[in-house]
């Protein structure tokens, strides 16, 4: 799976499985890839990268994005 596939899988609910792999990618790369895939840049893309890198909680990520992915926790 490439980076876009991983992000898409994350957004479709495979949070834990993909977060572990995505955490190995730099913050900037995550933010940029999320923005390209979703068309959402700025706060939403930053919140995604922050959550993957454990800078914010899942709840803070959800609050920023207003529509959380289906959680598999």
N, CA, C and O atoms as a Maestro MAE file, in Angstrom:
{
 s_m_m2io_version
 :::
 2.0.0
}

f_m_ct {
 s_m_title
 :::
 protein
 m_atom[292] {
  # First column is atom index #
  i_m_mmod_type
  r_m_x_coord
  r_m_y_coord
  r_m_z_coord
  i_m_residue_number
  s_m_chain_name
  s_m_pdb_residue_name
  s_m_pdb_atom_name
  i_m_atomic_number
  :::
  1 25 0.836 -1.191 0.000 1 A "UNK " " N  " 7
  2 3 0.000 0.000 0.000 1 A "UNK " " CA " 6
  3 2 0.873 1.244 0.000 1 A "UNK " " C  " 6
  4 15 1.868 1.316 0.721 1 A "UNK " " O  " 8
  5 25 0.496 2.212 -0.806 2 A "UNK " " N  " 7
  6 3 1.250 3.460 -0.789 2 A "UNK " " CA " 6
  7 2 0.659 4.406 0.268 2 A "UNK " " C  " 6
  8 15 -0.309 4.062 0.946 2 A "UNK " " O  " 8
  9 25 1.238 5.570 0.395 3 A "UNK " " N  " 7
  10 3 0.830 6.520 1.423 3 A "UNK " " CA " 6
  11 2 -0.631 6.940 1.274 3 A "UNK " " C  " 6
  12 15 -1.367 6.981 2.260 3 A "UNK " " O  " 8
  13 25 -1.047 7.248 0.068 4 A "UNK " " N  " 7
  14 3 -2.442 7.646 -0.160 4 A "UNK " " CA " 6
  15 2 -3.406 6.525 0.210 4 A "UNK " " C  " 6
  16 15 -4.463 6.777 0.787 4 A "UNK " " O  " 8
  17 25 -3.046 5.296 -0.120 5 A "UNK " " N  " 7
  18 3 -3.889 4.146 0.239 5 A "UNK " " CA " 6
  19 2 -4.009 4.013 1.749 5 A "UNK " " C  " 6
  20 15 -5.089 3.727 2.265 5 A "UNK " " O  " 8
  21 25 -2.914 4.218 2.454 6 A "UNK " " N  " 7
  22 3 -2.917 4.124 3.923 6 A "UNK " " CA " 6
  23 2 -3.803 5.207 4.534 6 A "UNK " " C  " 6
  24 15 -4.581 4.938 5.449 6 A "UNK " " O  " 8
  25 25 -3.681 6.420 4.030 7 A "UNK " " N  " 7
  26 3 -4.499 7.513 4.553 7 A "UNK " " CA " 6
  27 2 -5.972 7.246 4.270 7 A "UNK " " C  " 6
  28 15 -6.820 7.448 5.139 7 A "UNK " " O  " 8
  29 25 -6.274 6.797 3.070 8 A "UNK " " N  " 7
  30 3 -7.661 6.491 2.721 8 A "UNK " " CA " 6
  31 2 -8.212 5.367 3.596 8 A "UNK " " C  " 6
  32 15 -9.360 5.432 4.035 8 A "UNK " " O  " 8
  33 25 -7.418 4.356 3.847 9 A "UNK " " N  " 7
  34 3 -7.827 3.266 4.715 9 A "UNK " " CA " 6
  35 2 -8.067 3.775 6.137 9 A "UNK " " C  " 6
  36 15 -9.030 3.369 6.789 9 A "UNK " " O  " 8
  37 25 -7.195 4.660 6.617 10 A "UNK " " N  " 7
  38 3 -7.360 5.297 7.930 10 A "UNK " " CA " 6
  39 2 -8.704 6.024 7.991 10 A "UNK " " C  " 6
  40 15 -9.461 5.865 8.948 10 A "UNK " " O  " 8
  41 25 -8.988 6.815 6.972 11 A "UNK " " N  " 7
  42 3 -10.229 7.597 6.943 11 A "UNK " " CA " 6
  43 2 -11.471 6.709 6.815 11 A "UNK " " C  " 6
  44 15 -12.573 7.116 7.183 11 A "UNK " " O  " 8
  45 25 -11.286 5.508 6.296 12 A "UNK " " N  " 7
  46 3 -12.390 4.564 6.177 12 A "UNK " " CA " 6
  47 2 -12.562 3.693 7.411 12 A "UNK " " C  " 6
  48 15 -13.386 2.779 7.417 12 A "UNK " " O  " 8
  49 25 -11.782 3.974 8.467 13 A "UNK " " N  " 7
  50 3 -12.007 3.309 9.738 13 A "UNK " " CA " 6
  51 2 -10.909 2.408 10.250 13 A "UNK " " C  " 6
  52 15 -10.994 1.937 11.384 13 A "UNK " " O  " 8
  53 25 -9.896 2.152 9.476 14 A "UNK " " N  " 7
  54 3 -8.798 1.302 9.940 14 A "UNK " " CA " 6
  55 2 -7.733 2.165 10.620 14 A "UNK " " C  " 6
  56 15 -6.595 2.269 10.160 14 A "UNK " " O  " 8
  57 25 -8.141 2.771 11.721 15 A "UNK " " N  " 7
  58 3 -7.319 3.781 12.390 15 A "UNK " " CA " 6
  59 2 -6.054 3.193 12.991 15 A "UNK " " C  " 6
  60 15 -4.952 3.617 12.644 15 A "UNK " " O  " 8
  61 25 -6.193 2.231 13.880 16 A "UNK " " N  " 7
  62 3 -5.034 1.722 14.630 16 A "UNK " " CA " 6
  63 2 -3.996 1.091 13.706 16 A "UNK " " C  " 6
  64 15 -2.807 1.395 13.791 16 A "UNK " " O  " 8
  65 25 -4.455 0.221 12.835 17 A "UNK " " N  " 7
  66 3 -3.553 -0.482 11.925 17 A "UNK " " CA " 6
  67 2 -2.720 0.502 11.094 17 A "UNK " " C  " 6
  68 15 -1.510 0.331 10.950 17 A "UNK " " O  " 8
  69 25 -3.371 1.521 10.557 18 A "UNK " " N  " 7
  70 3 -2.676 2.468 9.687 18 A "UNK " " CA " 6
  71 2 -1.899 3.524 10.453 18 A "UNK " " C  " 6
  72 15 -0.879 4.011 9.966 18 A "UNK " " O  " 8
  73 25 -2.357 3.882 11.633 19 A "UNK " " N  " 7
  74 3 -1.648 4.900 12.416 19 A "UNK " " CA " 6
  75 2 -0.225 4.452 12.727 19 A "UNK " " C  " 6
  76 15 0.706 5.256 12.670 19 A "UNK " " O  " 8
  77 25 -0.052 3.185 13.052 20 A "UNK " " N  " 7
  78 3 1.278 2.668 13.380 20 A "UNK " " CA " 6
  79 2 2.233 2.817 12.195 20 A "UNK " " C  " 6
  80 15 3.403 3.156 12.373 20 A "UNK " " O  " 8
  81 25 1.739 2.568 11.015 21 A "UNK " " N  " 7
  82 3 2.575 2.671 9.816 21 A "UNK " " CA " 6
  83 2 2.776 4.128 9.419 21 A "UNK " " C  " 6
  84 15 3.885 4.537 9.075 21 A "UNK " " O  " 8
  85 25 1.701 4.909 9.469 22 A "UNK " " N  " 7
  86 3 1.792 6.319 9.085 22 A "UNK " " CA " 6
  87 2 2.681 7.116 10.033 22 A "UNK " " C  " 6
  88 15 3.257 8.129 9.634 22 A "UNK " " O  " 8
  89 25 2.798 6.677 11.272 23 A "UNK " " N  " 7
  90 3 3.616 7.400 12.259 23 A "UNK " " CA " 6
  91 2 5.090 7.449 11.857 23 A "UNK " " C  " 6
  92 15 5.845 8.268 12.381 23 A "UNK " " O  " 8
  93 25 5.499 6.594 10.948 24 A "UNK " " N  " 7
  94 3 6.895 6.570 10.493 24 A "UNK " " CA " 6
  95 2 7.191 7.652 9.457 24 A "UNK " " C  " 6
  96 15 8.349 7.904 9.123 24 A "UNK " " O  " 8
  97 25 6.136 8.286 8.954 25 A "UNK " " N  " 7
  98 3 6.266 9.316 7.915 25 A "UNK " " CA " 6
  99 2 6.384 10.687 8.590 25 A "UNK " " C  " 6
  100 15 5.830 10.894 9.670 25 A "UNK " " O  " 8
  101 25 7.094 11.612 7.968 26 A "UNK " " N  " 7
  102 3 7.254 12.940 8.575 26 A "UNK " " CA " 6
  103 2 5.922 13.689 8.635 26 A "UNK " " C  " 6
  104 15 5.009 13.429 7.851 26 A "UNK " " O  " 8
  105 25 5.835 14.610 9.572 27 A "UNK " " N  " 7
  106 3 4.626 15.414 9.771 27 A "UNK " " CA " 6
  107 2 4.247 16.155 8.494 27 A "UNK " " C  " 6
  108 15 3.085 16.151 8.090 27 A "UNK " " O  " 8
  109 25 5.220 16.783 7.868 28 A "UNK " " N  " 7
  110 3 4.956 17.553 6.647 28 A "UNK " " CA " 6
  111 2 4.441 16.657 5.523 28 A "UNK " " C  " 6
  112 15 3.503 17.027 4.818 28 A "UNK " " O  " 8
  113 25 5.033 15.507 5.355 29 A "UNK " " N  " 7
  114 3 4.595 14.581 4.308 29 A "UNK " " CA " 6
  115 2 3.169 14.106 4.564 29 A "UNK " " C  " 6
  116 15 2.363 14.020 3.638 29 A "UNK " " O  " 8
  117 25 2.861 13.798 5.824 30 A "UNK " " N  " 7
  118 3 1.489 13.391 6.182 30 A "UNK " " CA " 6
  119 2 0.496 14.502 5.864 30 A "UNK " " C  " 6
  120 15 -0.546 14.266 5.252 30 A "UNK " " O  " 8
  121 25 0.831 15.697 6.284 31 A "UNK " " N  " 7
  122 3 -0.045 16.856 6.074 31 A "UNK " " CA " 6
  123 2 -0.280 17.093 4.585 31 A "UNK " " C  " 6
  124 15 -1.413 17.301 4.153 31 A "UNK " " O  " 8
  125 25 0.788 17.059 3.815 32 A "UNK " " N  " 7
  126 3 0.680 17.302 2.368 32 A "UNK " " CA " 6
  127 2 -0.113 16.200 1.665 32 A "UNK " " C  " 6
  128 15 -0.943 16.485 0.802 32 A "UNK " " O  " 8
  129 25 0.141 14.948 2.031 33 A "UNK " " N  " 7
  130 3 -0.559 13.823 1.407 33 A "UNK " " CA " 6
  131 2 -2.048 13.849 1.752 33 A "UNK " " C  " 6
  132 15 -2.888 13.577 0.893 33 A "UNK " " O  " 8
  133 25 -2.377 14.170 2.992 34 A "UNK " " N  " 7
  134 3 -3.777 14.284 3.414 34 A "UNK " " CA " 6
  135 2 -4.478 15.383 2.616 34 A "UNK " " C  " 6
  136 15 -5.605 15.202 2.156 34 A "UNK " " O  " 8
  137 25 -3.812 16.508 2.459 35 A "UNK " " N  " 7
  138 3 -4.394 17.634 1.721 35 A "UNK " " CA " 6
  139 2 -4.635 17.262 0.255 35 A "UNK " " C  " 6
  140 15 -5.685 17.583 -0.301 35 A "UNK " " O  " 8
  141 25 -3.675 16.592 -0.365 36 A "UNK " " N  " 7
  142 3 -3.851 16.165 -1.759 36 A "UNK " " CA " 6
  143 2 -5.010 15.183 -1.900 36 A "UNK " " C  " 6
  144 15 -5.802 15.275 -2.838 36 A "UNK " " O  " 8
  145 25 -5.102 14.255 -0.970 37 A "UNK " " N  " 7
  146 3 -6.125 13.210 -1.049 37 A "UNK " " CA " 6
  147 2 -7.529 13.739 -0.788 37 A "UNK " " C  " 6
  148 15 -8.475 13.360 -1.478 37 A "UNK " " O  " 8
  149 25 -7.667 14.605 0.197 38 A "UNK " " N  " 7
  150 3 -8.999 15.050 0.632 38 A "UNK " " CA " 6
  151 2 -9.401 16.419 0.108 38 A "UNK " " C  " 6
  152 15 -10.585 16.757 0.091 38 A "UNK " " O  " 8
  153 25 -8.424 17.208 -0.319 39 A "UNK " " N  " 7
  154 3 -8.725 18.576 -0.716 39 A "UNK " " CA " 6
  155 2 -8.838 19.513 0.470 39 A "UNK " " C  " 6
  156 15 -9.121 20.699 0.305 39 A "UNK " " O  " 8
  157 25 -8.619 18.986 1.664 40 A "UNK " " N  " 7
  158 3 -8.683 19.786 2.896 40 A "UNK " " CA " 6
  159 2 -7.263 20.048 3.379 40 A "UNK " " C  " 6
  160 15 -6.536 19.124 3.743 40 A "UNK " " O  " 8
  161 25 -6.881 21.314 3.377 41 A "UNK " " N  " 7
  162 3 -5.567 21.629 3.914 41 A "UNK " " CA " 6
  163 2 -5.753 22.452 5.180 41 A "UNK " " C  " 6
  164 15 -6.853 22.507 5.730 41 A "UNK " " O  " 8
  165 25 -4.717 23.072 5.631 42 A "UNK " " N  " 7
  166 3 -4.820 23.906 6.820 42 A "UNK " " CA " 6
  167 2 -5.030 23.096 8.081 42 A "UNK " " C  " 6
  168 15 -4.311 22.133 8.345 42 A "UNK " " O  " 8
  169 25 -6.036 23.501 8.865 43 A "UNK " " N  " 7
  170 3 -6.254 22.902 10.187 43 A "UNK " " CA " 6
  171 2 -6.558 21.408 10.127 43 A "UNK " " C  " 6
  172 15 -6.059 20.646 10.955 43 A "UNK " " O  " 8
  173 25 -7.353 20.989 9.178 44 A "UNK " " N  " 7
  174 3 -7.719 19.566 9.100 44 A "UNK " " CA " 6
  175 2 -6.519 18.688 8.771 44 A "UNK " " C  " 6
  176 15 -6.326 17.635 9.379 44 A "UNK " " O  " 8
  177 25 -5.725 19.120 7.822 45 A "UNK " " N  " 7
  178 3 -4.538 18.353 7.457 45 A "UNK " " CA " 6
  179 2 -3.535 18.334 8.603 45 A "UNK " " C  " 6
  180 15 -2.913 17.306 8.870 45 A "UNK " " O  " 8
  181 25 -3.378 19.450 9.268 46 A "UNK " " N  " 7
  182 3 -2.467 19.525 10.409 46 A "UNK " " CA " 6
  183 2 -2.965 18.650 11.550 46 A "UNK " " C  " 6
  184 15 -2.169 17.967 12.196 46 A "UNK " " O  " 8
  185 25 -4.270 18.660 11.808 47 A "UNK " " N  " 7
  186 3 -4.832 17.823 12.875 47 A "UNK " " CA " 6
  187 2 -4.608 16.342 12.575 47 A "UNK " " C  " 6
  188 15 -4.297 15.565 13.478 47 A "UNK " " O  " 8
  189 25 -4.764 15.954 11.320 48 A "UNK " " N  " 7
  190 3 -4.508 14.562 10.943 48 A "UNK " " CA " 6
  191 2 -3.059 14.189 11.258 48 A "UNK " " C  " 6
  192 15 -2.800 13.178 11.911 48 A "UNK " " O  " 8
  193 25 -2.132 15.000 10.799 49 A "UNK " " N  " 7
  194 3 -0.712 14.719 11.034 49 A "UNK " " CA " 6
  195 2 -0.386 14.761 12.527 49 A "UNK " " C  " 6
  196 15 0.381 13.931 13.016 49 A "UNK " " O  " 8
  197 25 -0.954 15.710 13.246 50 A "UNK " " N  " 7
  198 3 -0.724 15.801 14.696 50 A "UNK " " CA " 6
  199 2 -1.209 14.544 15.407 50 A "UNK " " C  " 6
  200 15 -0.523 14.024 16.288 50 A "UNK " " O  " 8
  201 25 -2.391 14.052 15.029 51 A "UNK " " N  " 7
  202 3 -2.919 12.845 15.671 51 A "UNK " " CA " 6
  203 2 -2.045 11.632 15.364 51 A "UNK " " C  " 6
  204 15 -1.732 10.849 16.261 51 A "UNK " " O  " 8
  205 25 -1.657 11.476 14.121 52 A "UNK " " N  " 7
  206 3 -0.820 10.333 13.748 52 A "UNK " " CA " 6
  207 2 0.500 10.381 14.513 52 A "UNK " " C  " 6
  208 15 1.034 9.339 14.895 52 A "UNK " " O  " 8
  209 25 1.020 11.566 14.736 53 A "UNK " " N  " 7
  210 3 2.294 11.729 15.440 53 A "UNK " " CA " 6
  211 2 2.121 11.833 16.956 53 A "UNK " " C  " 6
  212 15 3.085 12.123 17.665 53 A "UNK " " O  " 8
  213 25 0.903 11.599 17.465 54 A "UNK " " N  " 7
  214 3 0.594 11.613 18.899 54 A "UNK " " CA " 6
  215 2 0.768 12.980 19.554 54 A "UNK " " C  " 6
  216 15 1.063 13.063 20.746 54 A "UNK " " O  " 8
  217 25 0.589 14.048 18.786 55 A "UNK " " N  " 7
  218 3 0.655 15.391 19.359 55 A "UNK " " CA " 6
  219 2 -0.688 15.823 19.932 55 A "UNK " " C  " 6
  220 15 -0.744 16.686 20.808 55 A "UNK " " O  " 8
  221 25 -1.776 15.220 19.436 56 A "UNK " " N  " 7
  222 3 -3.115 15.512 19.951 56 A "UNK " " CA " 6
  223 2 -3.866 14.196 20.131 56 A "UNK " " C  " 6
  224 15 -3.468 13.165 19.589 56 A "UNK " " O  " 8
  225 25 -4.944 14.241 20.888 57 A "UNK " " N  " 7
  226 3 -5.743 13.043 21.134 57 A "UNK " " CA " 6
  227 2 -6.695 12.785 19.971 57 A "UNK " " C  " 6
  228 15 -6.887 13.640 19.106 57 A "UNK " " O  " 8
  229 25 -7.288 11.592 19.963 58 A "UNK " " N  " 7
  230 3 -8.264 11.255 18.939 58 A "UNK " " CA " 6
  231 2 -9.447 12.213 19.020 58 A "UNK " " C  " 6
  232 15 -9.984 12.623 17.990 58 A "UNK " " O  " 8
  233 25 -9.857 12.570 20.232 59 A "UNK " " N  " 7
  234 3 -10.985 13.488 20.393 59 A "UNK " " CA " 6
  235 2 -10.663 14.867 19.817 59 A "UNK " " C  " 6
  236 15 -11.513 15.475 19.167 59 A "UNK " " O  " 8
  237 25 -9.461 15.361 20.044 60 A "UNK " " N  " 7
  238 3 -9.065 16.653 19.475 60 A "UNK " " CA " 6
  239 2 -9.038 16.585 17.948 60 A "UNK " " C  " 6
  240 15 -9.442 17.531 17.271 60 A "UNK " " O  " 8
  241 25 -8.562 15.467 17.417 61 A "UNK " " N  " 7
  242 3 -8.569 15.263 15.965 61 A "UNK " " CA " 6
  243 2 -10.004 15.314 15.447 61 A "UNK " " C  " 6
  244 15 -10.287 15.995 14.461 61 A "UNK " " O  " 8
  245 25 -10.901 14.600 16.104 62 A "UNK " " N  " 7
  246 3 -12.311 14.560 15.690 62 A "UNK " " CA " 6
  247 2 -12.952 15.943 15.789 62 A "UNK " " C  " 6
  248 15 -13.707 16.345 14.903 62 A "UNK " " O  " 8
  249 25 -12.656 16.662 16.855 63 A "UNK " " N  " 7
  250 3 -13.221 18.004 17.039 63 A "UNK " " CA " 6
  251 2 -12.792 18.936 15.911 63 A "UNK " " C  " 6
  252 15 -13.578 19.770 15.463 63 A "UNK " " O  " 8
  253 25 -11.571 18.802 15.457 64 A "UNK " " N  " 7
  254 3 -11.068 19.643 14.375 64 A "UNK " " CA " 6
  255 2 -11.699 19.272 13.042 64 A "UNK " " C  " 6
  256 15 -12.002 20.148 12.232 64 A "UNK " " O  " 8
  257 25 -11.895 17.994 12.814 65 A "UNK " " N  " 7
  258 3 -12.392 17.527 11.521 65 A "UNK " " CA " 6
  259 2 -13.902 17.376 11.449 65 A "UNK " " C  " 6
  260 15 -14.447 17.164 10.366 65 A "UNK " " O  " 8
  261 25 -14.577 17.478 12.567 66 A "UNK " " N  " 7
  262 3 -16.050 17.448 12.639 66 A "UNK " " CA " 6
  263 2 -16.678 16.134 12.232 66 A "UNK " " C  " 6
  264 15 -17.786 15.834 12.676 66 A "UNK " " O  " 8
  265 25 -16.027 15.342 11.413 67 A "UNK " " N  " 7
  266 3 -16.560 14.044 11.013 67 A "UNK " " CA " 6
  267 2 -15.458 13.002 11.174 67 A "UNK " " C  " 6
  268 15 -14.651 12.796 10.268 67 A "UNK " " O  " 8
  269 25 -15.429 12.352 12.326 68 A "UNK " " N  " 7
  270 3 -14.359 11.364 12.556 68 A "UNK " " CA " 6
  271 2 -14.548 10.134 11.689 68 A "UNK " " C  " 6
  272 15 -15.662 9.815 11.273 68 A "UNK " " O  " 8
  273 25 -13.443 9.444 11.419 69 A "UNK " " N  " 7
  274 3 -13.567 8.180 10.699 69 A "UNK " " CA " 6
  275 2 -14.265 7.169 11.601 69 A "UNK " " C  " 6
  276 15 -14.329 7.363 12.815 69 A "UNK " " O  " 8
  277 25 -14.772 6.126 11.036 70 A "UNK " " N  " 7
  278 3 -15.365 5.051 11.829 70 A "UNK " " CA " 6
  279 2 -14.243 4.409 12.628 70 A "UNK " " C  " 6
  280 15 -13.268 3.920 12.058 70 A "UNK " " O  " 8
  281 25 -14.377 4.410 13.910 71 A "UNK " " N  " 7
  282 3 -13.318 3.974 14.808 71 A "UNK " " CA " 6
  283 2 -13.310 2.460 14.974 71 A "UNK " " C  " 6
  284 15 -14.364 1.855 15.165 71 A "UNK " " O  " 8
  285 25 -12.140 1.846 14.904 72 A "UNK " " N  " 7
  286 3 -12.013 0.408 15.087 72 A "UNK " " CA " 6
  287 2 -11.232 0.103 16.358 72 A "UNK " " C  " 6
  288 15 -10.468 -0.861 16.414 72 A "UNK " " O  " 8
  289 25 -11.426 0.918 17.359 73 A "UNK " " N  " 7
  290 3 -10.705 0.727 18.633 73 A "UNK " " CA " 6
  291 2 -11.561 -0.091 19.564 73 A "UNK " " C  " 6
  292 15 -11.153 -0.372 20.690 73 A "UNK " " O  " 8
  :::
 }
 m_bond[291] {
  # First column is bond index #
  i_m_from
  i_m_to
  i_m_order
  :::
  1 1 2 1
  2 2 3 1
  3 3 4 2
  4 3 5 1
  5 5 6 1
  6 6 7 1
  7 7 8 2
  8 7 9 1
  9 9 10 1
  10 10 11 1
  11 11 12 2
  12 11 13 1
  13 13 14 1
  14 14 15 1
  15 15 16 2
  16 15 17 1
  17 17 18 1
  18 18 19 1
  19 19 20 2
  20 19 21 1
  21 21 22 1
  22 22 23 1
  23 23 24 2
  24 23 25 1
  25 25 26 1
  26 26 27 1
  27 27 28 2
  28 27 29 1
  29 29 30 1
  30 30 31 1
  31 31 32 2
  32 31 33 1
  33 33 34 1
  34 34 35 1
  35 35 36 2
  36 35 37 1
  37 37 38 1
  38 38 39 1
  39 39 40 2
  40 39 41 1
  41 41 42 1
  42 42 43 1
  43 43 44 2
  44 43 45 1
  45 45 46 1
  46 46 47 1
  47 47 48 2
  48 47 49 1
  49 49 50 1
  50 50 51 1
  51 51 52 2
  52 51 53 1
  53 53 54 1
  54 54 55 1
  55 55 56 2
  56 55 57 1
  57 57 58 1
  58 58 59 1
  59 59 60 2
  60 59 61 1
  61 61 62 1
  62 62 63 1
  63 63 64 2
  64 63 65 1
  65 65 66 1
  66 66 67 1
  67 67 68 2
  68 67 69 1
  69 69 70 1
  70 70 71 1
  71 71 72 2
  72 71 73 1
  73 73 74 1
  74 74 75 1
  75 75 76 2
  76 75 77 1
  77 77 78 1
  78 78 79 1
  79 79 80 2
  80 79 81 1
  81 81 82 1
  82 82 83 1
  83 83 84 2
  84 83 85 1
  85 85 86 1
  86 86 87 1
  87 87 88 2
  88 87 89 1
  89 89 90 1
  90 90 91 1
  91 91 92 2
  92 91 93 1
  93 93 94 1
  94 94 95 1
  95 95 96 2
  96 95 97 1
  97 97 98 1
  98 98 99 1
  99 99 100 2
  100 99 101 1
  101 101 102 1
  102 102 103 1
  103 103 104 2
  104 103 105 1
  105 105 106 1
  106 106 107 1
  107 107 108 2
  108 107 109 1
  109 109 110 1
  110 110 111 1
  111 111 112 2
  112 111 113 1
  113 113 114 1
  114 114 115 1
  115 115 116 2
  116 115 117 1
  117 117 118 1
  118 118 119 1
  119 119 120 2
  120 119 121 1
  121 121 122 1
  122 122 123 1
  123 123 124 2
  124 123 125 1
  125 125 126 1
  126 126 127 1
  127 127 128 2
  128 127 129 1
  129 129 130 1
  130 130 131 1
  131 131 132 2
  132 131 133 1
  133 133 134 1
  134 134 135 1
  135 135 136 2
  136 135 137 1
  137 137 138 1
  138 138 139 1
  139 139 140 2
  140 139 141 1
  141 141 142 1
  142 142 143 1
  143 143 144 2
  144 143 145 1
  145 145 146 1
  146 146 147 1
  147 147 148 2
  148 147 149 1
  149 149 150 1
  150 150 151 1
  151 151 152 2
  152 151 153 1
  153 153 154 1
  154 154 155 1
  155 155 156 2
  156 155 157 1
  157 157 158 1
  158 158 159 1
  159 159 160 2
  160 159 161 1
  161 161 162 1
  162 162 163 1
  163 163 164 2
  164 163 165 1
  165 165 166 1
  166 166 167 1
  167 167 168 2
  168 167 169 1
  169 169 170 1
  170 170 171 1
  171 171 172 2
  172 171 173 1
  173 173 174 1
  174 174 175 1
  175 175 176 2
  176 175 177 1
  177 177 178 1
  178 178 179 1
  179 179 180 2
  180 179 181 1
  181 181 182 1
  182 182 183 1
  183 183 184 2
  184 183 185 1
  185 185 186 1
  186 186 187 1
  187 187 188 2
  188 187 189 1
  189 189 190 1
  190 190 191 1
  191 191 192 2
  192 191 193 1
  193 193 194 1
  194 194 195 1
  195 195 196 2
  196 195 197 1
  197 197 198 1
  198 198 199 1
  199 199 200 2
  200 199 201 1
  201 201 202 1
  202 202 203 1
  203 203 204 2
  204 203 205 1
  205 205 206 1
  206 206 207 1
  207 207 208 2
  208 207 209 1
  209 209 210 1
  210 210 211 1
  211 211 212 2
  212 211 213 1
  213 213 214 1
  214 214 215 1
  215 215 216 2
  216 215 217 1
  217 217 218 1
  218 218 219 1
  219 219 220 2
  220 219 221 1
  221 221 222 1
  222 222 223 1
  223 223 224 2
  224 223 225 1
  225 225 226 1
  226 226 227 1
  227 227 228 2
  228 227 229 1
  229 229 230 1
  230 230 231 1
  231 231 232 2
  232 231 233 1
  233 233 234 1
  234 234 235 1
  235 235 236 2
  236 235 237 1
  237 237 238 1
  238 238 239 1
  239 239 240 2
  240 239 241 1
  241 241 242 1
  242 242 243 1
  243 243 244 2
  244 243 245 1
  245 245 246 1
  246 246 247 1
  247 247 248 2
  248 247 249 1
  249 249 250 1
  250 250 251 1
  251 251 252 2
  252 251 253 1
  253 253 254 1
  254 254 255 1
  255 255 256 2
  256 255 257 1
  257 257 258 1
  258 258 259 1
  259 259 260 2
  260 259 261 1
  261 261 262 1
  262 262 263 1
  263 263 264 2
  264 263 265 1
  265 265 266 1
  266 266 267 1
  267 267 268 2
  268 267 269 1
  269 269 270 1
  270 270 271 1
  271 271 272 2
  272 271 273 1
  273 273 274 1
  274 274 275 1
  275 275 276 2
  276 275 277 1
  277 277 278 1
  278 278 279 1
  279 279 280 2
  280 279 281 1
  281 281 282 1
  282 282 283 1
  283 283 284 2
  284 283 285 1
  285 285 286 1
  286 286 287 1
  287 287 288 2
  288 287 289 1
  289 289 290 1
  290 290 291 1
  291 291 292 2
  :::
 }
}
